[in-house]
Amino acid sequence: MRVCGIDEAGRGPIAGPVTAAAVILPGGPPDRTADALFSALGDSKTLTAEERARAAVLIKERALAWSVGWSWPEEIDHLNIHRATLLAMQRALSGIYPLPDLVLVDGLFVPDCPLKAKAVVRGDQKIRAIMAASILAKTERDRWMIAYSEMDPRYGFERHKGYPTRVHRTQVKCFGLSPIHRRSFRISVPE
């Protein structure tokens, strides 16, 4: 049975896209290739940036299929973060071939899709395909935020990736909102 894991990164930031990834890992009997890939997987929130980067390379090289989907700040503001996240998941899933027999999504909600799908609470801690998707979503989003920071270094996106740190909120107070800030999010600025 081909299982596709889906997870997202970037629901909590006040700037940048929300990113989702879909991954189908290789099946069949264990071998050295699969062992190396599986040993690199884990909950993306507990891995270091370097561990995530190494795992992302292995996932891209060895997964049966993988895809990334995005929802942009304007879509987040228009739809709300929940619906924009589901849209990013749909976009990631639309890039997967061959089609999976089952889609497992981290969390409580499943995007609209014509396939058999199930939400799995804490799936990023239990299911390898979701772990892989979580790692890809996080590394791709972080890479995008770092690249954007090179175009607009005022906010320090390379450090906080758009999350509402004190430094980030201070920069917003100083420079105002950038084109990638989510205008529908409450951004409290430090006194």
C-alpha positions as CSV (number, residue, x, y, z in Angstrom):
1,M,0.0,0.0,0.0
2,R,1.3,3.4,-1.0
3,V,0.9,5.9,1.9
4,C,1.4,9.6,1.4
5,G,2.2,11.7,4.5
6,I,1.3,15.4,4.5
7,D,2.3,18.1,7.0
8,E,2.8,21.9,7.0
9,A,5.1,24.5,8.4
10,G,4.5,28.2,9.0
11,R,1.0,28.5,10.6
12,G,2.3,30.6,13.5
13,P,4.6,33.3,11.8
14,I,3.4,36.8,11.2
15,A,5.2,36.9,7.8
16,G,5.8,34.6,4.9
17,P,3.9,31.7,3.3
18,V,2.5,28.6,4.9
19,T,4.2,25.6,3.3
20,A,3.0,22.0,3.0
21,A,4.8,18.9,1.8
22,A,3.5,15.5,0.6
23,V,5.8,12.5,0.7
24,I,5.5,8.8,-0.3
25,L,8.4,6.8,1.2
26,P,9.7,3.7,-0.4
27,G,8.0,0.4,0.6
28,G,9.1,-3.1,0.4
29,P,11.7,-5.0,2.4
30,P,14.2,-3.0,4.4
31,D,17.5,-2.3,2.7
32,R,20.4,0.0,3.4
33,T,18.9,2.9,1.4
34,A,15.7,2.8,3.3
35,D,17.5,2.3,6.6
36,A,19.6,5.4,6.0
37,L,16.5,7.4,5.2
38,F,14.4,6.1,8.0
39,S,17.2,6.7,10.6
40,A,17.3,10.4,9.5
41,L,13.6,10.9,10.2
42,G,12.1,12.4,13.4
43,D,9.8,15.1,14.6
44,S,11.0,18.1,12.7
45,K,10.6,20.3,15.7
46,T,13.1,18.2,17.7
47,L,15.8,18.0,14.9
48,T,18.4,20.7,14.5
49,A,18.5,22.8,11.3
50,E,21.5,20.7,10.2
51,E,19.8,17.4,10.9
52,R,16.7,18.6,9.0
53,A,18.8,19.7,6.0
54,R,20.5,16.3,5.8
55,A,17.2,14.5,6.2
56,A,15.6,16.7,3.4
57,V,18.4,15.7,1.0
58,L,17.8,12.0,1.7
59,I,14.0,12.4,1.4
60,K,14.3,14.1,-2.0
61,E,16.8,11.5,-3.2
62,R,15.1,8.4,-1.9
63,A,11.3,9.0,-1.6
64,L,9.1,7.4,-4.1
65,A,7.5,10.8,-4.6
66,W,7.5,14.2,-2.9
67,S,6.0,17.6,-3.6
68,V,5.7,21.0,-1.9
69,G,2.7,23.4,-1.9
70,W,2.5,27.0,-0.8
71,S,-0.1,29.5,0.3
72,W,1.0,33.1,0.1
73,P,0.4,35.9,2.6
74,E,-2.3,37.4,0.4
75,E,-4.1,34.1,0.4
76,I,-3.7,33.7,4.1
77,D,-5.2,37.1,4.7
78,H,-8.1,36.4,2.3
79,L,-8.9,32.8,3.3
80,N,-7.6,32.7,6.9
81,I,-4.7,30.6,8.1
82,H,-6.7,27.3,8.4
83,R,-8.1,27.4,4.9
84,A,-4.8,28.6,3.4
85,T,-3.0,25.7,5.1
86,L,-5.5,23.2,3.6
87,L,-5.0,24.8,0.2
88,A,-1.2,24.4,0.5
89,M,-1.8,20.8,1.4
90,Q,-4.0,20.3,-1.7
91,R,-1.3,21.9,-3.8
92,A,1.4,19.6,-2.4
93,L,-0.8,16.5,-2.9
94,S,-1.6,17.6,-6.5
95,G,2.1,17.2,-7.3
96,I,2.4,13.6,-6.2
97,Y,2.7,10.8,-8.7
98,P,2.1,7.9,-8.5
99,L,-1.1,8.5,-6.6
100,P,-1.2,7.0,-3.1
101,D,-3.7,4.5,-1.8
102,L,-4.0,6.4,1.5
103,V,-3.2,10.0,2.6
104,L,-2.3,10.6,6.2
105,V,-2.3,14.2,7.4
106,D,-0.8,15.5,10.6
107,G,-3.3,17.2,12.8
108,L,-7.1,17.3,13.0
109,F,-8.1,18.2,9.4
110,V,-7.8,16.8,5.9
111,P,-7.8,18.9,2.8
112,D,-10.4,18.1,0.1
113,C,-9.0,15.4,-2.1
114,P,-10.5,12.5,-4.1
115,L,-8.4,9.9,-2.3
116,K,-8.9,8.0,1.0
117,A,-7.5,10.3,3.6
118,K,-7.2,10.5,7.4
119,A,-6.1,13.0,9.9
120,V,-3.6,11.8,12.6
121,V,-3.0,13.8,15.7
122,R,0.7,14.0,16.4
123,G,1.3,12.1,13.2
124,D,4.7,13.9,12.8
125,Q,5.8,12.0,15.9
126,K,4.4,8.6,14.8
127,I,4.3,8.1,11.1
128,R,7.5,8.2,8.9
129,A,5.8,9.6,5.8
130,I,4.4,12.5,7.9
131,M,7.8,13.0,9.6
132,A,9.3,13.3,6.1
133,A,6.7,15.7,5.0
134,S,7.2,17.8,8.1
135,I,10.9,18.0,7.5
136,L,10.5,19.0,3.9
137,A,7.8,21.6,4.6
138,K,10.0,23.2,7.3
139,T,13.3,23.1,5.3
140,E,11.6,24.5,2.2
141,R,9.9,27.3,4.1
142,D,13.0,28.2,6.0
143,R,15.0,28.3,2.7
144,W,12.4,30.6,1.2
145,M,12.5,33.0,4.2
146,I,16.3,33.1,4.1
147,A,16.2,33.9,0.4
148,Y,13.6,36.7,0.9
149,S,15.8,38.1,3.7
150,E,18.6,38.6,1.2
151,M,16.2,40.8,-0.8
152,D,14.9,42.7,2.3
153,P,17.4,42.4,5.2
154,R,15.5,44.9,7.5
155,Y,13.5,42.3,9.4
156,G,16.1,39.6,10.0
157,F,13.9,36.8,8.5
158,E,17.0,34.6,8.2
159,R,17.1,34.4,12.0
160,H,13.4,34.1,13.1
161,K,11.8,32.9,9.8
162,G,8.8,35.3,10.3
163,Y,7.9,34.1,13.8
164,P,6.8,37.0,16.1
165,T,10.0,37.3,18.1
166,R,10.6,40.5,20.1
167,V,13.3,41.5,17.6
168,H,11.0,40.9,14.6
169,R,8.2,42.9,16.2
170,T,10.6,45.7,17.0
171,Q,11.6,45.8,13.3
172,V,8.0,46.0,12.3
173,K,7.5,48.9,14.7
174,C,10.6,50.6,13.1
175,F,10.0,49.8,9.4
176,G,6.3,49.0,9.2
177,L,4.9,45.9,7.4
178,S,6.8,44.3,4.5
179,P,5.0,42.9,1.4
180,I,5.2,39.4,3.0
181,H,3.7,40.3,6.4
182,R,0.2,38.8,7.1
183,R,-2.0,41.8,7.6
184,S,-4.8,39.8,9.1
185,F,-2.6,38.7,12.0
186,R,-2.4,40.7,15.2
187,I,1.1,42.0,15.4
188,S,1.8,43.5,18.9
189,V,4.8,45.7,18.9
190,P,7.0,46.0,22.0
191,E,6.8,49.2,24.1
